[in-house]
């Protein structure tokens, strides 16, 4: 399973780089989406390491936390981040939500999402 953990970590690093690139080009809708993807893949790496099974097919961050038995260890600031990121995976994919999301995902909001995601990266990697 070691290779599987590395696989998820490598993908999460790539997604974070993409989130930063999207921020630089002011494509804020995709900043939120890529931050979600980054965290999702980190949670899957944690799941694989802890449970020693293949990561489940889910995009739900809260589900991944629950099945990885991370709920009691998750700091409040990370729980808040997950609550903000959770809807961005689905809503960014559908045109009916894009206008609403574009209005909400301002430069300031995206800066906060990136900062929170970076803190989450540091925290979860220490758990691994």
PARO-480339 format. One record per atom (N, C-alpha, C): x, y, z; residue in one letter. Coordinates in steps of 0.05 Angstrom, whole numbers, padded with zeros to 5 digits, always signed. Example, Ala and Ser with C-alpha at 12.3 -4.5 7.8 and 13.67 -1.06 7.14 Angstrom:
2
+00264-00114+00156A
+00246-00090+00156A
+00264-00066+00156A
+00257-00045+00142S
+00273-00021+00143S
+00258+00001+00157S
END
This chain:
128
+00016-00024+00000X
+00000+00000+00000X
+00017+00025+00000X
+00043+00022+00006X
+00060+00046+00006X
+00059+00061-00020X
+00060+00047-00042X
+00059+00060-00069X
+00033+00074-00073X
+00011+00063-00062X
-00015+00076-00064X
-00015+00102-00049X
-00003+00103-00025X
-00002+00128-00010X
+00014+00148-00025X
+00036+00141-00036X
+00053+00159-00052X
+00037+00169-00076X
+00022+00152-00089X
+00006+00159-00112X
-00013+00182-00105X
-00028+00179-00082X
-00047+00199-00074X
-00033+00225-00066X
-00010+00223-00053X
+00005+00247-00045X
+00016+00262-00069X
+00026+00247-00089X
+00036+00260-00114X
+00013+00275-00128X
-00010+00262-00130X
-00033+00275-00143X
-00042+00300-00127X
-00042+00298-00101X
-00050+00322-00085X
-00030+00345-00089X
-00004+00339-00091X
+00015+00360-00096X
+00010+00373-00123X
+00004+00357-00143X
-00002+00368-00170X
-00027+00386-00169X
-00047+00376-00154X
-00072+00392-00153X
-00068+00418-00138X
-00050+00418-00118X
-00045+00444-00104X
-00030+00463-00122X
-00011+00453-00137X
+00002+00470-00157X
-00018+00481-00177X
-00037+00465-00185X
-00058+00475-00203X
-00075+00496-00190X
-00082+00492-00165X
-00098+00513-00151X
-00082+00539-00150X
-00057+00538-00145X
-00040+00563-00145X
-00039+00576-00172X
-00037+00559-00193X
-00036+00570-00221X
-00063+00583-00227X
-00085+00571-00219X
-00111+00582-00224X
-00115+00609-00208X
-00103+00610-00185X
-00105+00635-00170X
-00089+00657-00184X
-00066+00651-00194X
-00049+00671-00208X
-00063+00681-00233X
-00079+00664-00246X
-00092+00672-00271X
-00121+00682-00266X
-00128+00684-00240X
-00154+00694-00231X
-00178+00677-00240X
-00173+00651-00242X
-00194+00632-00249X
-00204+00620-00223X
-00218+00637-00208X
-00225+00631-00180X
-00244+00607-00176X
-00261+00602-00196X
-00278+00579-00194X
-00261+00553-00190X
-00240+00552-00205X
-00223+00528-00205X
-00204+00527-00181X
-00199+00550-00169X
-00183+00550-00144X
-00197+00533-00123X
-00223+00538-00119X
-00238+00523-00099X
-00240+00494-00106X
-00245+00488-00131X
-00247+00460-00140X
-00220+00445-00136X
-00198+00458-00142X
-00172+00445-00140X
-00163+00442-00110X
-00171+00461-00094X
-00166+00458-00065X
-00182+00434-00054X
-00206+00431-00063X
-00222+00408-00055X
-00208+00382-00064X
-00199+00381-00089X
-00185+00358-00100X
-00160+00352-00084X
-00145+00372-00077X
-00121+00369-00061X
-00127+00355-00034X
-00147+00366-00020X
-00154+00355+00006X
-00165+00326+00003X
-00182+00322-00017X
-00193+00296-00022X
-00171+00275-00025X
-00151+00281-00041X
-00130+00262-00046X
-00113+00257-00021X
-00109+00278-00005X
-00094+00275+00020X
-00110+00257+00039X
-00135+00260+00040X
-00152+00243+00057X
-00152+00214+00047X
-00151+00210+00021X
-00149+00183+00010X
-00122+00171+00017X
-00101+00186+00016X
-00074+00176+00024X
-00075+00168+00053X
-00087+00184+00070X
-00089+00177+00099X
-00106+00152+00102X
-00128+00150+00088X
-00145+00126+00090X
-00129+00101+00083X
-00115+00102+00060X
-00100+00079+00051X
-00079+00071+00072X
-00065+00091+00083X
-00045+00085+00103X
-00057+00073+00128X
-00078+00084+00138X
-00090+00076+00163X
-00106+00050+00160X
-00123+00048+00140X
-00141+00025+00138X
-00128+00002+00122X
-00107+00009+00106X
-00093-00011+00090X
-00112-00024+00069X
-00128-00008+00057X
-00146-00016+00035X
-00145+00006+00014X
-00153-00001-00010X
-00155+00018-00031X
-00175+00040-00024X
-00169+00065-00032X
-00186+00087-00026X
-00213+00084-00039X
-00234+00092-00025X
-00261+00089-00036X
-00267+00109-00058X
-00286+00102-00075X
-00294+00120-00096X
-00315+00140-00085X
-00305+00162-00074X
-00322+00183-00064X
-00308+00209-00066X
-00323+00231-00068X
-00313+00258-00067X
-00320+00272-00041X
-00334+00258-00024X
-00343+00270+00001X
-00320+00271+00022X
-00312+00296+00028X
-00291+00299+00048X
-00300+00290+00075X
-00324+00296+00083X
-00334+00288+00109X
-00336+00258+00111X
-00343+00245+00090X
-00344+00215+00090X
-00316+00204+00093X
-00297+00215+00079X
-00270+00205+00081X
-00259+00209+00109X
-00265+00232+00122X
-00257+00236+00149X
-00269+00215+00168X
-00294+00211+00164X
-00309+00192+00181X
-00298+00163+00179X
-00295+00154+00154X
-00286+00126+00151X
-00257+00122+00157X
-00242+00144+00159X
-00214+00143+00166X
-00210+00146+00196X
-00232+00150+00210X
-00231+00154+00239X
-00215+00178+00247X
-00218+00200+00232X
-00204+00225+00237X
-00221+00245+00252X
-00246+00240+00255X
-00264+00260+00266X
-00255+00272+00292X
-00246+00255+00311X
-00239+00265+00337X
-00212+00279+00337X
-00195+00274+00317X
-00169+00287+00315X
-00168+00312+00298X
-00189+00317+00283X
-00190+00339+00264X
-00193+00366+00278X
-00173+00383+00277X
-00175+00410+00289X
-00199+00425+00277X
-00210+00443+00293X
-00233+00458+00284X
-00228+00475+00259X
-00205+00486+00257X
-00199+00502+00233X
-00199+00485+00207X
-00191+00460+00210X
-00191+00442+00187X
-00220+00432+00181X
-00235+00428+00202X
-00263+00421+00199X
-00278+00443+00184X
-00273+00468+00191X
-00285+00491+00177X
-00277+00492+00148X
-00251+00487+00143X
-00242+00486+00115X
-00257+00465+00099X
-00259+00441+00110X
-00273+00419+00096X
-00302+00427+00090X
-00315+00440+00109X
-00343+00449+00105X
-00345+00469+00083X
-00324+00486+00079X
-00325+00505+00057X
-00318+00492+00030X
-00300+00472+00031X
-00292+00459+00006X
-00312+00438-00004X
-00326+00425+00015X
-00344+00403+00008X
-00362+00408-00016X
-00377+00430-00017X
-00395+00434-00040X
-00380+00443-00066X
-00355+00451-00064X
-00342+00462-00088X
-00336+00440-00108X
-00334+00416-00101X
-00328+00394-00120X
-00352+00391-00139X
-00375+00389-00128X
-00399+00385-00145X
-00408+00410-00159X
-00410+00432-00143X
-00421+00456-00155X
-00404+00468-00177X
-00378+00464-00176X
-00361+00474-00197X
-00365+00460-00224X
-00377+00436-00223X
-00380+00420-00247X
-00406+00426-00263X
-00425+00440-00250X
-00450+00444-00263X
-00455+00474-00269X
-00463+00480-00294X
-00467+00507-00302X
-00486+00523-00285X
-00507+00511-00274X
-00527+00525-00259X
-00515+00537-00233X
-00493+00525-00224X
-00481+00534-00199X
-00458+00554-00204X
-00447+00554-00228X
-00423+00569-00234X
-00426+00599-00228X
-00448+00611-00236X
-00451+00640-00232X
-00451+00647-00202X
-00465+00630-00187X
-00466+00634-00158X
-00439+00631-00145X
-00424+00610-00153X
-00398+00606-00143X
-00378+00628-00151X
-00380+00637-00176X
-00362+00658-00185X
-00366+00683-00168X
-00390+00689-00160X
-00395+00712-00143X
-00384+00708-00115X
-00384+00684-00105X
-00374+00678-00078X
-00344+00674-00077X
-00332+00664-00098X
-00304+00658-00097X
-00287+00682-00107X
-00285+00701-00089X
-00270+00725-00094X
-00240+00720-00090X
-00224+00739-00098X
-00195+00736-00094X
-00189+00731-00064X
-00201+00746-00047X
-00197+00744-00018X
-00205+00716-00008X
-00229+00707-00016X
-00239+00680-00008X
-00220+00658-00018X
-00210+00661-00042X
-00192+00641-00053X
-00165+00641-00039X
-00156+00665-00032X
-00131+00667-00017X
-00134+00652+00010X
-00157+00655+00023X
-00163+00641+00048X
-00164+00610+00044X
-00177+00602+00022X
-00179+00573+00016X
-00151+00561+00011X
-00134+00576-00003X
-00107+00566-00008X
-00091+00564+00018X
-00093+00585+00034X
-00079+00585+00060X
-00088+00562+00078X
-00115+00558+00079X
-00126+00536+00095X
-00117+00509+00084X
-00117+00507+00058X
-00109+00481+00046X
-00079+00476+00052X
-00062+00496+00051X
-00034+00492+00057X
-00030+00483+00086X
-00046+00495+00104X
-00044+00486+00132X
-00054+00457+00135X
-00075+00450+00121X
-00085+00423+00121X
-00063+00403+00111X
-00050+00411+00090X
-00029+00394+00078X
-00008+00388+00099X
+00001+00409+00112X
+00022+00405+00133X
+00012+00387+00155X
-00012+00392+00164X
-00024+00376+00186X
-00027+00346+00179X
-00039+00341+00156X
-00045+00313+00149X
-00019+00298+00143X
+00000+00311+00131X
+00026+00297+00126X
+00040+00290+00152X
+00036+00305+00173X
+00047+00298+00199X
+00033+00273+00210X
+00007+00270+00203X
-00008+00247+00212X
+00001+00221+00197X
+00012+00225+00174X
+00020+00202+00158X
+00047+00191+00168X
END
